[in-house]
């Protein structure tokens, strides 16, 4: 150790100094309190052995000054005292001195005290080093959390959660949440919602759910199905996360056009569909494994559909909500949650739920991340099919010159039976459509038009599906099951799609032509008056007619040509 020895008596100073040096320590000498303070600043000794009574500045005064400048660093100060200095010694110890030794100095006692302080100083040094490392680790962890929080904010895209039909609540158990809520609209304005729960909570759990955001948003924006998104998300989880990590997930799609709610639940609590009064109308229990457990080729991606006939709400939550425990250990429970929703109107349910959970916890923290999302549907239900697009004088003049329009670009695609089985055609084509400046703002309508025409060509042209299968309570499920079976067995046939961008009288026109190799249908009946009982009433085709300036079937009905004028339906 480096020891500062302070005494105004030269003989005592020399004697103590020589003894301490003989023990193997380094000595710095001072002869009064002021010099001791200056030498302490210069040499920063490990210990100070100081006389009480000295000229210029006394020992206690110097001790107070040294302790003040040392701050949080511990510098032991040991006073050497004579008979009659007990009161001053007690005052000095109260003001920060650490020990004392009486005169005449017993060198055996002094040696023992120096050894004890050396052990304490070593322990203090190790504690300070560990504290510094802990502080460094803490700062690094906080920086990592800040970066992850920023990444999650960017990747989750919270702005999309402000959908007018969506209410959500996310409450992390720590600074970062291992639960994830994401929402997006497809080009056809179908609302997609993702609720995921990673293992545990905090930073590790937050990193578990991050890989889901990129495939969810990118594929939803292109209009891919939930099944396609699930495949990519499972691939991502298995590719990025360590073995043994998985993510419980629920994916929900609400299509206001078809009145269909589609759900895939893998390891999450039951998803409930409520009517406006809060009564449970339908539910989707977990029927699949969480993402990341099984290889994608062995994964079941079939979704469950429900067609609603009245407005209501879809409720999904993580187990952190239903399993939140009060101080006495009682869980909040699904039964309590549903009873609470039944007691409050739609607009008050979220606030009422938060208040009820806070009362249940009674000031104690929840030990798992809490997430919940409520999606309203059926707000804009319409019984009537949309009317045909408004034919203004400008539109009629434009359509009259279609044949002489200038072709600005052309896109053509032909798919055979094998390609039709695995290519998600419309989202694939939308990647190109979204690059056309004139169509970018109207991609939702273009997506709907392409979807309806392509599905019509595939289902009725090549697969020879009968729309009457859709009737009845389980009709759509039967229809989709039969459709999947026929598509898997398809060995011949093709569908050709042509997109042509025209410029007519300074206005952009999109010409869409779809032709299949099937037998066609009795298309003249489609153009009969609405009140004619023989008229074909295809809801999808009627939707296309409402958005396009013209729709024309040719030949046997296996070829259709439509002209879409961007912004026409807005007029």
Secondary structure, DSSP 8 states (H G I E B T S, - for coil): -EEEEE-S-HHHHHHHHHHHHHTT-EEEEESSHHHHHHHHHHH--SEEEEESS-SSS-HHHHHHHHHHHHTTS--EEEEEE-TT-HHHHHHHHHTT--EEEESS--HHHHHHHHHHHHHHHHHHHHHHHHHHHHHHHHHHHHHHHHHHHHHHHHHHTGGGGG-TTEEEEEE-SSSS-SEEEEEEE-TT--EEEEEEEESSSSHHHHHHHHHHHHHHHHHHHHT--HHHHHHHHHHHHHHHS-TT--EEEEEEEEETTTTEEEEEEESS--EEEEETTS-EEEEE---B--BTSS-GGG-----EEEE-SS-EEEEEE-HHHHT-B-TTS-B--HHHHHHHHHTS-GGGHHHHHHHHHHHHHTT---SS-EEEEEEEE-TT--SS--------HHHHHHHHTGGG-EEEEEEEEEEEHHHHHH--HHHHHHHHHTT-HHHHTTHHHHHHHHHHHHHHIIIIIIS---GGGG-STTHHHHHHHHHHHHHHH--S-EEEEEEEEEEETTEEEEEEEEEESS----GGGGGS-TT-TT----HHHHHHHHHSSEEEEETTTTEEEEEE-TTTTT-
